[in-house]
Each structure stands twice: as structure tokens, then as C-alpha cells.
Amino acid sequence: MEAAQELQRATETRGEEPEKNSHKGLSLTNLLQLPKLKHYKWWLRVISYIFFLLAGQSAATLLGRLYYDKGGNSKWMATFVQSAGFPILIPLLFFLSPSINTSSARPPPLSTLAFLYLFLGILLAGDNLMYSYGLLYLPVSTYSLLCATQLAFNAIFSFFLNSQKFTPFIFNSLVLVTMSAALLAVDADSENTTAGVPKGKYVIGFLCMLGASATYSLYLSLVQLSFQRVIKTETFSAVLNMQIYPSFVATCACVVGLFASGDWKVLEKEMKEYEKGKISYLMTLIWTAVTWQISSVGMLGLVFEVSSLFSNVIGTLALPVVPILAVIFFHDKLDGAKVMALLLAVWGFLSYIYQHYLDDSISKVNKTNADEASRSVVEIC
């Protein structure tokens, strides 16, 4: 009898072992699926940031042009609205960050963060001011195409600050977008006759746009470096903080510039003489501020998730959109030289996108090999 009971226990034990092993196999399967789930979530975040950047940048550029075309003339006000919309992000910081912030990394010293946000805010204010000059003296189509030079500047800064590697496709992209900007510069004389802008002011706008592109590229590279070396937290609140605090500093700098330049004295007259009326004047400024913040969140999100160079490339994706919209809404002339410059810029963008595709393919192959090696080790164990 005792022997029979022992045999029964042994049989039950053998029956339980496959079940336990099946649970282990199930747990292993779930663990192997987790990276895929995280990968899908990452792509969802990236796609969302891409949409924010493209929609916000296109709308903000057109609204800024509308402000100037309908009677607005204050460069400091145009600069002010590029950063003054940051309060709309504060509710997100309070309501979303508690549920997303799961990082246990030690926060950097408050003095370090204060200096970082102060420096980036001042840099952002100067960049926004140069963009305002460019948008005032250049047609929207030319303004947008000159933004393509950000890729060249960003590649240089990324190489020195973010260890970005140069490849033939990236180098090809830099050459193409540089040729695009040079072609627009050569076409300045024909542009002046259509835009009604004196040649001297056109040159000022052109140089300001080049300076703004270089400054913006430096800003993006420094933001990426700050996320990697200073912030060190993978949270959405880190992205919001990087947008809110520098925007606050930039807004304060714009307020100082607005009063120091005396532009505040003519704002009431500007509002009264605005072609579309006072309400339209206020709504143009408000929605310009909102769309710039949407664009900035998308830009910083892509820097945080991918890189500053990728964020700049996605911003360049708006190039084919904005000039077409400018022709429709502002009747900009899209002559042969500008069309050629547009094609060169798009070609440069596609060249970089193809390089990113190659990098992603190599990364997937390496990850697949690592997963297969992990499965082999588990099977041996």
C-alpha cells in the first residue's frame, strides 16, 4: 500500500512539472514580448511628437506671416508670442507628470538647473528675435526653405556635442540643403520685385534667418546634451520642464526688449489699424503663441526620444507644405528658382531619412540576433 501511494505521488509530481515548465515558458514568452510592446509605445510617442511639430510649425509660420501682412509691425511682439504660450503646458505638468514620472534617478542640483534654463532661455530669445526679422523681410516660402539650413548646422553641432556620425547620405543631405539656400540667395533680385522689400532689408532678413538656423541648431544639440548629461530622467515631465522654464526666461527677455525698444507705445495703434480688426489681431497673436508651444513640445519630444538631428529633419518635412500654403493664402510667387530650391531641400530630407532607415534596419538585425542568443541560453538552462 505504501509503495502504491509513493508511486502515485511520483506520478502527480511528474504531472506538475510540465505545468510548472509551461508557466515558465509562458513567463518567458511574456518577457520576450515586452520589448516589442515598448517598441510600439515608443513609435506611438514619436509619431505623436512628429504630428505636433509639423502641425504646430506650419500653422505658426503662416500665422506669423498673417500678423505682418495685415498691419502688424512689432518685431518684439512677434518674438514675444513665440515663447509666451508656455502657461498652457503647466496643467500638463501637474496632471500628467505624476502618473508618468517613474524614474528613480537623482535630480540634478537646483543651481545647475537654474543656470541651464537661464542660458537656454536667453539663447531661445535671441533665436526667436532673428526668426522674427526673417519672417518680416522674407516671403513665407523663402523663409521656410531657408530653415533647411538648420540640418547643415545641426549636423556640425551634433558631431561635436552629441557624437553624431557622418555618413555619405548625411553628407549628401547637407550639400543639398546648402545648395538650396544658396540658390535662394542668388535669386534675391527677382524676389525683391515680387515681395516689395528693399534689397538691403532682404539681405538682413536672409542673414538673420541663417543666424537663427545656426542658433536653433545649437539650441537643439545643447538640449539633447542636457537630457543626457544633466537631466538624466526619462519622463514626460522632463520634456515639459525643458520647454516651460526656458520659455519663461525667453518671455521675460522679450518683455524687457519690448519696453526698451519702445514698441509697446505703438501696440494700441497697431491693434486699431489692423486690417482684420481688434479681435482678429488678438486671436492671431494668441493662436500663434499656442501653435509655437505645440511645435516646441513636438520638437523637444523628438530630441528626447531620438536625437536633435532627427528632430531637425522632421521639422524640415514641413518645407513642401508651407510654401504651397503660402502660395494659396498669401499669393507668394513660386518661380523656377524657388521650385528648384524646394526640390533640393526635399531631396536632402529624403537622403537623411534613408540613412535613418538604414540605421533602424541594422538596429533591428542586432536586436533580433540578441533575442535569439537569449532564447538559446534559456533553452540550454
SULHUBEL-V490687 format. One line per field, one symbol per residue. ss: DSSP state (H for helix, E for strand, C for the rest). A space follows every 50 residues. Layout:
BEGIN
ss=???
END
This chain:
BEGIN
ss=CHHHHHHHHHHHHHHHHHHHHHHHHHHHHHHHHHHHHHHHHHHHHHHHHH HHHHHHHHHHHHHHHHHHHCCCCCHHHHHHCCCHHHHHHHHHHHHCHHHH CCCCCCCCCHHHHHHHHHHHHHHHHHHHHHHHHHHHHCCHHHHHHHCCHH HHHHHHHHHHHCCCCCCHHHHHHHHHHHHHHHHHHHCHHHHHHHHCCCHH HHHHHHHHHHHHHHHHHHHHHHHHHHHHHHHCCCCHHHHHHHHHHHHHHH HHHHHHHHHHCCHHHHHHHHHHHCCCCHHHHHHHHHHHHHHHHHHHHHHH HHHHHCCHHHHHHHHHCCHHHHHHHHHHHHCCCCCHHHHHHHHHHHHHHH HHHHHHHHHHHHHHHHHHHHHHHHHHHHHHC
END
